[in-house]
């Protein structure tokens, strides 16, 4: 299992130099108040993990892993664990940069706002990849790109439509409840979604022919 996780982490090393350059550019723009650095987290995490799927496809990894004891199950599990590790490390790095930028701009650090924002970004990034992975395991990385594109823009369209046309005043009690207990609700919800996503991906991968 550890070897499979290391395999995914080893494959992204060539992308790290490019992402460091992107991170530096975005940090400068964030210092100039032109962007919010936290939104870089989903980009970094998705790019890195898509890279691992690309390498797997190019090197015919799926055909090889079927020859290993518990290879398919461990491969899916390793992919999810590596993803969470990458998201966590990316979150820590961007949080530290956000602290530094905030300090140089104001001579103070708004810990609560930055940590809350990064927690929500970690949550949303994990959810995005939870929806992506079953699609990738089902259709392959190349075909999945189109499906992911459609799903992301559909979600964005639905969100924009709901914001403009739905009356949320009747949901005040729910909003108050979520506002008070989100720090407990979101981790539980995240674990549940990740588990469901993992089991779906595992089931797809176990039945797939290579």
SVG drawing of the C-alpha trace seen along z (x, -y; Angstrom):
<svg xmlns="http://www.w3.org/2000/svg" viewBox="-40 -47 51 59">
<polyline fill="none" stroke="black" stroke-width="0.4" points="0.0,0.0 2.7,-2.5 4.6,-1.6 1.5,-2.5 1.1,-5.8 4.8,-6.6 4.3,-5.7 1.6,-8.4 3.7,-11.0 6.8,-10.1 5.0,-10.7 4.0,-14.3 7.6,-15.5 7.9,-16.8 4.9,-19.0 6.0,-20.5 8.5,-23.0 5.8,-24.3 3.4,-24.6 5.9,-26.4 6.3,-29.1 2.5,-29.4 2.3,-29.6 4.9,-32.4 3.1,-34.4 -0.3,-34.0 1.3,-35.0 2.5,-38.3 -0.9,-38.9 -2.5,-38.1 -0.2,-40.6 -1.4,-43.2 -5.0,-42.3 -5.7,-41.1 -6.7,-37.6 -7.6,-35.4 -4.7,-32.9 -7.0,-30.3 -8.7,-29.5 -5.4,-28.2 -5.8,-25.1 -8.3,-23.2 -6.2,-24.0 -3.0,-22.6 -4.6,-19.4 -6.6,-18.6 -3.7,-19.1 -1.4,-16.9 -3.8,-14.0 -4.8,-14.2 -1.1,-13.8 -1.0,-10.5 -4.0,-9.2 -2.3,-10.3 0.9,-8.5 -1.1,-5.4 -2.8,-5.4 0.4,-6.0 2.3,-3.3 -0.5,-0.7 -0.5,-0.6 -4.0,0.9 -3.0,4.0 0.0,4.5 -1.8,3.8 -4.2,6.7 -1.3,9.1 -0.6,7.9 -2.2,9.5 -5.1,7.2 -3.7,4.9 -6.9,3.3 -8.3,2.6 -5.0,1.3 -4.5,-0.8 -7.8,-2.6 -7.2,-3.1 -3.7,-4.4 -5.1,-6.9 -7.5,-8.3 -5.0,-8.5 -2.4,-10.2 -5.0,-12.7 -5.9,-13.6 -2.1,-13.9 -1.6,-16.2 -4.6,-18.4 -3.5,-18.6 0.1,-19.6 -1.2,-22.1 -3.5,-23.6 -0.7,-24.0 1.6,-25.7 -1.1,-28.1 -2.2,-28.8 1.4,-29.8 1.6,-32.0 -1.7,-33.6 -0.5,-34.3 2.7,-35.9 0.8,-38.0 -1.7,-39.2 1.1,-40.1 3.1,-42.1 0.0,-43.9 -1.5,-44.8 1.2,-43.9 -1.4,-41.6 -2.7,-38.2 -6.5,-37.4 -6.1,-33.8 -9.8,-33.1 -10.7,-34.2 -7.7,-32.6 -8.2,-29.3 -11.9,-29.2 -11.3,-29.9 -8.7,-27.3 -10.8,-24.7 -13.7,-25.4 -11.3,-25.2 -10.0,-21.8 -13.6,-20.6 -14.7,-21.8 -11.5,-20.4 -12.0,-17.0 -15.6,-17.0 -14.7,-17.9 -12.2,-15.1 -14.7,-12.7 -17.0,-13.3 -14.2,-13.1 -12.7,-9.7 -15.6,-7.4 -16.1,-9.1 -12.4,-8.6 -12.4,-4.9 -15.5,-4.3 -14.6,-6.0 -10.8,-6.5 -8.9,-9.7 -9.4,-10.9 -13.2,-10.4 -13.6,-11.6 -12.2,-15.0 -15.3,-15.8 -17.7,-14.5 -15.9,-16.4 -16.1,-19.6 -19.8,-19.2 -20.5,-18.4 -18.5,-21.3 -20.2,-23.8 -23.6,-22.3 -23.0,-22.7 -21.9,-26.3 -25.0,-27.0 -27.4,-25.5 -25.7,-27.4 -26.0,-30.7 -29.6,-30.0 -30.5,-29.1 -28.9,-32.3 -30.8,-34.5 -34.2,-32.9 -34.8,-31.0 -36.1,-32.6 -33.9,-31.4 -35.7,-33.2 -37.6,-30.1 -34.3,-28.3 -33.3,-30.7 -33.5,-28.1 -31.3,-25.7 -28.8,-28.5 -28.6,-29.4 -28.1,-25.7 -25.4,-25.2 -23.7,-28.5 -23.5,-27.3 -22.4,-23.7 -20.6,-23.7 -17.2,-22.9 -18.7,-19.6 -21.1,-18.9 -18.7,-19.5 -16.0,-16.9 -18.7,-14.3 -20.2,-15.1 -16.8,-15.0 -15.9,-11.6 -19.3,-10.2 -18.9,-11.5 -15.3,-10.3 -16.3,-6.8 -19.1,-6.6 -16.9,-7.8 -14.2,-5.3 -16.6,-2.4 -18.1,-3.3 -14.6,-3.7 -13.5,-0.4 -16.5,1.4 -16.0,0.0 -12.3,0.8 -12.8,4.4 -15.2,5.2 -13.3,3.4 -11.6,5.4 -8.1,4.4"/>
</svg>
